[in-house]
């Protein structure tokens, strides 16, 4: 595969200007405590309970939105009812939100790993960059450095910290995707758990 300068520059721009900052933001804003994940991985039961509770929260939210005129302060009332719902199911607000953060960080990491090139493919790409007549040695070095940095970031900051949670989240990937669509009102039916 020959690299055409304009396409390659756009590719590097896209990765560095779009994906990398968002990946950093998603990782740094997620509030994931790597040590906490390593000490207590999510269980399938916890993920299952998270999905069921999220469905109940979405149903509560939809019901309240449909009857918004009945509430003096809809948002405040929703969060109070949400807290009560969570507590009735054995959750704390903080515990539920931390679980949600971990579930979505893990979903994103699984997706990121699937997109990541294998080590062999990556080395081949680096060799092609080095062989390209379209770039100076300085440009090649810069492009390779960016590529290596992006790969290292994906592996060390996005994928590895979430690995302990992968078995539990992978078991419910389909249901979690369904849940996302349901919560966003892109589907009318909630995920069904057997």
N, C-alpha and C positions, 0 to 999 in steps of 0.2 A: 504494500500500500504506500503510495507516494503522498507526502504531505504538501499541500498547496499553502503558501504562506498566509493568504487572507483567511482561509478556513481555519488554519491552525491558530492564528492570532485570535480569531473570534472564539474558538474553543477555549483557549487559555483565559481570555477575558471573561467568558461565561462562567468558567469554574471559579476563577479568583474573585470576580465581581459579584457573583450571584450565590453560588452554592456554599462557598467557604464561609462567608460571614453569617449566612443563615444557619449553617451547621454549628458554628461556634455559638451563635445566639441560642439555638435550640438546646445545645449542651449546657451552656453556662446559665441560661434562664430556667432550666428544668428543675434546678434545686436538688438534683440527684446527689446523694452522698455516696460516693463509690464504696466506702468502707461499709456503710449500712447494707448496700446491695450484696457485698461479699459475705457479710455475716448472716443475713437472713433472706435468701432468695424467695421470690414470690412462689406460691404454690398454685396448683391448678384450681384448688378450691377457692383461694383468694381471688383469682382472676374471674372465676365463674361468679362468685358473689359480687365482685365489682360490676360485671356485666348486668346481672339482675338488678342491682341497686341503681345503676345508670339508667336502665329502662324505666324504673319507677320514678326517678327524678325527671326524666324527659316527659313522662306521662303527667306528672304533677305540673310541670312547667307549661305543657300544652293546655291542660285544663284551666290553669290560672290565666293564661293569655286569652283563652276563649271567653273568659268571664272577667276580663280586666276591669270593667266598670264597677265591679263589686268591691274593689279594694281601694282604700284611700292611698296607700303607698304600695304598689304592686311589687316593686323590687325588694323592698324591706320585708314584706310579708312572705314573698317567695323564699328568701334566704332563711327566714325563721322556720317556715314549714319544711324546707330542705333539711335544716339542722335536726328538726324533730324526726323526720323520716329516716335520716342516717342513724340517729341514736336508737330508733326503734329496731333497726336492723343490726345493731351492734357495732356501728362505726362511730368514730369521732370525725368531725369535719376535716381536721388536719390529717388524720389517718387515711380517709377516703381520697383527699386531694393528693397526698403523697403516693398512694397506690396508683391513682390516675396518671400522675407524672411518670412513674416508673413503667406502667403499661405502655404509654405512648412513646416514651423514649426507647423502649425495647422494640416495639413495632417498627419504629423508624430505623433502628440499628439493623434489624433483620432485613429490611428493604435495602438499606445502604450496602450491606454485605453482598446481597444478590446483584447489585449494580457494579460492585467493585471488580476490577479485572483480577484474574489470577496473577500470581507472582511471575509466571512464565510470560503471560500476555503483557504484563507491565514492563518486564525487561525487554521484550521485543519492541514495544513502543519506544522505550528509551533509546534502543539501538537505531530505530528509524529516525528519531529526532537527531541523533548524532550523525547519521549518514546524510541528512537533508542538506542539499546545496543552497537552500533558500535563506538560511540563517547564518549569522556570524557565530564564531565560537562563544562569544559573550552572550548572545541571544540564546543559543542552545543551552548554555549553562544555566541561564535564568529560567528557561522553560522547564528544564529538568528539575531544577530546585523547587519550582512551584508544584510540579507533578508529585515529587517525592513528599513535599510538605502536605499536600492534600491527602495523599494516601496514608501517610503517618497519622495525620489528624483523624481521619476516618477510622483507622484501626484502633488507635490508642484512646481517643476521646469519645467516640460514638459507639463503636462496636464492643470493645473489651469490657468497659464498665458495666454493660448490661448483660453480658453473657450468662451470669447466674440465673437471670430471669427468663432466659430464652425457652426452656422446656415448658414452663407454665403458659407463656404467652403464645408460643407456637401451637399449643393444643387448642387454642381458641382464636386463631387468626381470622378465620372466616366470619365467626360471630362478632369479632371486634370491628372488622370492616363493615359488617351489616349495622352494628351499633353506631358507628360514625355516620353512616348514611341516614339512619333513623333519627339520630339526635339533630342532624342538620336539616331535617324535614325533606330529605331526598327520597325517602321511602315511608310508606304509611305503616308498614308492619314491623314490629320489633323483632330482634333476633330471638330464635327459639332455642332453648337449651334443653337437651334431652335428659 
